[in-house]
Amino acid sequence: MDWNVFFSTVSQTAGAIVGIFAAFLITKIVANQSEFSTKKERIAQFLHRSQSLRNETKTTDFERYNASVANMVIKKTVKVNDITEEILSAEQYYHDQKLNFSPFQSYPDALKMIQKKIDELHEKKSSEPTNDISVAIYLNETMEKDKDKIYDLLLRVLDQASLNDALLADIRKNPESSTLVSVSIIATLLLFFSGVIYPLSFLPLKPNEKISLSFGAFFDILFSFKGAFLVLLSVIFGSLLIKFLYVNINLRHDKHTMEKLQFFANEENYSPYFKNYNNYNDEIMT
C-alpha cells in the first residue's frame, strides 16, 4: 500500500470539507453579528424612547384631570335624596350610582373624594355649583385639553410597550448565539487537526517505510521545517476559528438590558395612573 497516496488523499479530502464548513460558519457568524448589532441599536432606541415617555408621564397633570372629572361627577350625583332625605355611604355612591370617575383615578382616592362631599352634606356646608358661565366654560375646556393630552400619551405608551414586548420575545433566547454553530466550529477544528495536519505530518514517506507513532518521532517532526510549517498553519487556522467561536458565544444580550426592556414592556411601569386605568377596565369587564 502506498501510504503517500493514502495520507495525501485523506488530507486533501478533509481539507476540502474543512474549507467548506469554515466558509459557511464564518459567513453565518458575520451575518449573526450584524443582526445582533442591529438589535442592540433597536434596544437602545426603544429604551431611550420608553424612558422619555416615562419622564413625560411625570410632567403630565393627571391629578388636575382626575379632580376636574371627580368634581363634576360628585356635584351632580352625591346629594341628599329628595324623597328620603338620606345620604348614602361613599361605597354606595361609587358602586350603586356607578359614578363615572376618570379611569386614571384610583379607587381609594375616589372614595376619599366622595366621603369629603358626604361630610359637607352632613355639615350642611356644601356649596352650590357656580353660576359663573365663563368659569364653567374655562374649566370644561381645560379638562378636555388634559383629556386629549393624557389619552394621546397613553396610546403612545401602549404602542411602545407592545414594541418592547415583541422585541423582547425576539431576543429572549439569543438566536444569534447558536449552539449548533459552536459545536460545528469545534468539530471543524477536530477535523482539521485529525484529517489535515496529522496526515500531512507523515508525508513524504519512503517506499516500505514503517509509520512510527512514538514520542520521539513526534518531536523529530515538530522541530523540523515541516513541523514548523504545520504548527504555523495550525496556529493561524485554529486561532481564527477560536476567535469566531468566542464571537458566537458572546452574541448574547446582557441580563440587565433584557430586564429593562421587560420593565418597559408593561405600560403600568410608566406611571401608576396607567395601573389605575387597567384596574378600572378590569372592573368594568367584571
N, C-alpha and C positions, 0 to 999 in steps of 0.2 A: 504493500500500500504506500502510495506517495503522500506522506504527511504534509508536504508543502502545498499540494493541491487542496487537501482537506482543510488545513488551517486557513489558507488563503480564501477558499470558498466560504467557510464559516464567517470569517472576518468581514468579507465584502457583503454577505447577506445580512449579517447583524448590523453592519454599518448603515446599510440602506434603510433597514427598519428603524434604527435609532434616529436617522436623519428625518424620516417622515414623521415619527412621533414627536421629535423635538420641535420641528417646524410647526406642527399642529398645536402643541402645548404652548409654545411661546406666543403664537398668534392669539390663542384663546385667552391667555393671561393678559396680554396687552389690551385686548378688547374688554375684558372684565375690569381692568384697571381704569380704562376710560369711562366705562359705565359707572364704576364706583365713584370716580371724581365728579361725574355729573350729578349723581345722587347726593353727594356731600354738599355740592353747591345749592341744590334744591333744598336740602335740610336747613342749611344756613339761612337761605331766603325765607323759608317758611317760619323758622323760629324767630327771625327778626320781625317779620310781619305779625306774627302771633303776639310777640311782646309789645309791639306798637299798639295793637288792638287792646291788649290788656291795660296798657297805660291810658288809652283813650277812655276806657270804661271808668277809670278813676277820676277823670275830669268831666264826666257826664253827670248831670244833676238828676239822678234817679229819684232822689228824695223829694225834690220840688214837684216832679210829675206825680209821684205817688200821693203826696199831700194834696195836690190840686184835685186829683180824681177822688180821693177819700173825702175831702171836704164837700165836694159836690154831691157824692152819693149819700153821705151821712146826713146832710142837711135835708135832703129830700125824703129819707126813709126813717131815720131814727127820730121818732117824735112820740108824744103821748097819744095813745089810741083815743080817737074822738068819741067812741061809744063807751068803752070800759074805763077810760082814763088810766089804762095800765101802761107801764113801761117795761118792756121785755129785757131780758139779760143780753149781754154782749154776744154770747154764743147763739142765742135765738135769733137776734137780728142778722148775724152773719150767715147762718145756715137756713133758717126758715124764710127770711126775707130775700135770701140769695143776692146780697149786695155785690154789685159789680165793681170791686176794687181793681186797682191796677194789678196785672198779673205779676208785676215785679215787687209787689208788696208782700211781705212775709205775714203769715197767719197770726203770730203773736203780736206783731205791730198793729195789724188791723184791729184785733180785739182791744188793744190799748186805746186806739183812737175812738172806737165805738164806746168804750167804757167812759172815756173823758166826756163825750157828749151826753151819755146817760147821767153822769154825775151833775152835769149842768142842768139837765132836765129836773133832776131831783131837787136841786137847789133853786130851781125856777130862775136861773140866771142865763138861760140860753138866749143868745141874741138872734134877732130876726135877720133874714138874708138882706144884704144891702140892696137899696133901691137905685144905687148909682149905676146907670146903664153903661156908662163909659168904662167904669172899673170892671164890670162883669165881662164886657167885650174884651178888654185887655187881658184879663185872667184866662179867658177861653182861648184867645189867640196864643198866649204863652204856653198853655197846656198842649195845644195842637202842635206847636213847634217842637216842644220837648218830646212829644209822642213820635213825631216823624224822625227826629234825630235818634231816639233810642231804638226804634224798630229798624232803622237803617243800619245802626251799629250791630244789632242782633243778627240781622241777615248776613252781614259780613263776617261776624264771628262764627256763625253756623257753617258758612261756606269754608272758612279757613280750617275749622275743626274737622270738617269732612275730608278736606285735602290732607291734613296731617294724619288722619286715621288711615287713609288709603296708602300714603307713603310709608307709614309705619308697618302696615301689613306687607308691603313690598320688601322692606329691608330687614324685617324681623329675623328671618332665617339666614341672613347674609348670603344671598345666592351667588355673589361674585367670588366668594371664597369657597371653591369647590373641593370637597374631599376626594372626589374622583380624579381631579387634576393633580392633587398632591400625591395620590397613590401612583398615578401614571408617571409622574416625574421620577419617583423613587424606582419604579420598575424600569424606566428608561435608563437610569443610571446603572442599575444592576446589569441590564442587558449590554450596556456599553462596555463595562469593565470585564464582564464574563464572555461576551461574544465578539468584542473587537480588540481590546487591549491584551487580554490573556492569550488568544490565538496568535496575535502578532508577536508576542514575546518569544515564540518558538521559532519564528522564521528568521533567516532561512535555515533549513535543516539539510545536512549532508545525507546522501543516499545511505540507507540502512543504519542511520544514527539513532541510538536509543534516546527516548524522551526522559529527561531527568526531572523529578519533582522535589529534589532535595532543597534545603535552605541554602546550601552553598551555591547551587545553580541559580537560585533566585537572586542572590546578591551579586553573582557574576554578571547576570543580565542587567540588574539595577544600576551597577556602576560602569556600565558600558555606554558607548554612544547611543546604541539602540535603546537601552534602558532610559537614558536621559531624555531622549525624544518622546518615548511613550509616557514618561512621567509628566513632561511638559504638556503633552496632549491631554492627559488625564486631568491635570490641574485646571487647565483652561476650560475644557468642556464641563468638568464636574462643578467648578465654581459658577459657571454660567447657569447651569440647571439648579444649583442650590440657591442662587440668588433669586431665580424665578419662583422656586419653592417658597422662599421667605416672603416674597411679594404676595403670592397667592394666599398664604396663611394669614397675612396681615390685612387682607381686604375685608376687614370687619369694622362695623360701626361701633364706637365705644358705648358702653352701658349708660354713661351719663347723658349722652346725646339722645339715645333712644328713650330714656326716662323723661327728658324734657319734651320730646315730641309726643310722647304718650300723655303727658300732663296737658299739653295744648290741644290734644285730640278730644278733650271734653270741654264743652262750652261753659260748664259750671265753674271751671277753674279760672275763667277770665274775670268773673265778677260774681259775688254772692247773690246779686239781683237776678242773674240768669238761673241760678239754682231755685230761687223763688218762682221764676217763670215756669220751670219744669215741674215743680211741685204743684203749681196752680193748674197746669194742663193735666197732670196725673189725677188731680182731684176732680176735674171736670169729666175725665174719662171714666172714673169710677162712680 
